[in-house]
Amino acid sequence: MSDFLSNLVGKVESALGVDLQGALQQQLQKLLQPENLQAILAQADQAGLGNKVRSWIGHGDNVPATTDEIRDILGSDIVHNLVARTGLPADTVLSTLAHYLPEAVDKTTPAGELPAATPTKEA
């Protein structure tokens, strides 16, 4: 795990007062993969929030998101999966993501562009 993600998980753990090391690290890594970032941007566009997510990707200030906007950006399925995998209430997951996701996306896209998705190998 990158130093940035480790630091992010540490901040989340401190904010929530719980040990999230294993579950949250894994979920954040998955969420910040290029193909997932592309899906997040597509979902944000559908929800009318694409410019907000683009502010996280591009250079300049990150426009903050509310918990409702995070739910719209990620979609209910991803939120439900995060709740199930972390064992945290949805409100906690959403408020934590609203606080940390813009910075995480920004740090994952330092060139100001989405990274290209890695082609999958066929068996």
N, C-alpha and C positions, 0 to 999 in steps of 0.2 A: 504494500500500500504506500502511496506517495506520502511525503511528509505533510503536504497540504491536507489530504484526507484524514490522516491521523490527528492533525491539529483540529480539524473541523469536528471530528468525533469527540475529541476531548472537550471542546467548547460545548457541544450538545450535552454531553454527560454532566458537565458542571452546571449547565442551565437547568437540567431536569433533575439533578441529584440522584441519578441512577447509573448503573453500569450497562452501557449499550455496546461495548466494544465489539463483540462478535457480530451480533445481528445487524447493527446499524452500519458498521463498516462495510459489510457485504452488500447491504441494500444500497448504500450511497455509491459504491463502486459500480454496481449494475446500472443505477439510474444515470450515472455520468458517462456511460459508454457512448461512443459516437452514434450508433444506431438509435439508442434511446434518446439522446439529445435531439436528434432529427425528428423523432416521433413526438417529443415534448413540444418542439417548435410547431410542428404540424397541428397538434392538438390545440396549442395556444392560438394559432391562426384561426382555427374553427371557432374558438371561444371569443374571438375578437381581442385577444391579448397578445398577439404576435409581436407588436412593437415593444411591449414590456419585456418579453423574453429576449428579443433582439438587443435590448439595452444591456442585458447581462452578458451577451455574447460579444457585442461590439466594444469599442473603446469608449471611455467616458463613464459617467455615473450610472449605477445600476438603479433602475426604477424599482422601488419596493413593491411587494405583492401582499395582498391580504390573504387570510386563510381560505376564504371562498374562492379567490382567484387561483390559489395553488391547487385547490380541488379541481377547478375548471381546466387549469393548465395540464395537470397530470392525468386527469380522468379518474372516475370512481374506482375502476379496476385496480389501478396502481395504488391508490390510497388504501383500498381494502387489503391488498397484498402486503403493503408496508405495515399496516395495523396487525395483520395476522402474524407476520414474521418477526416483528419487534415486541409484540405483546403490549404495546402502549395504546392508550385511547386515541381515537381519530383526532380529537381536538389537540392533543399533545403533539402528535405527528405533524399535523397541519401547521400549528403555530411554530414548531421547530423548523419545518421546511420553509415557511414564510420568512423566517429570520435568516436562515443559512443558505438556502438554495440559490438565491441570486449571486452570492459571493462564490459559491462552489462552481456554478456554471461559468462565471467570469474567470476564475482561476484555471478551469479546464479548457478554456478557449482563449489563451493569451494572445494569439495572433488576430483576435477579433473576428474569427470565422469558425463555423462548425468544422470539426475534424471529419475527414472522410471515413465512412463506415468501412470496417475491415471486411473484405469478402469472405464468405463462409466457404469452407472446404467441403466438397461433397464426398461421401464415403463410397 
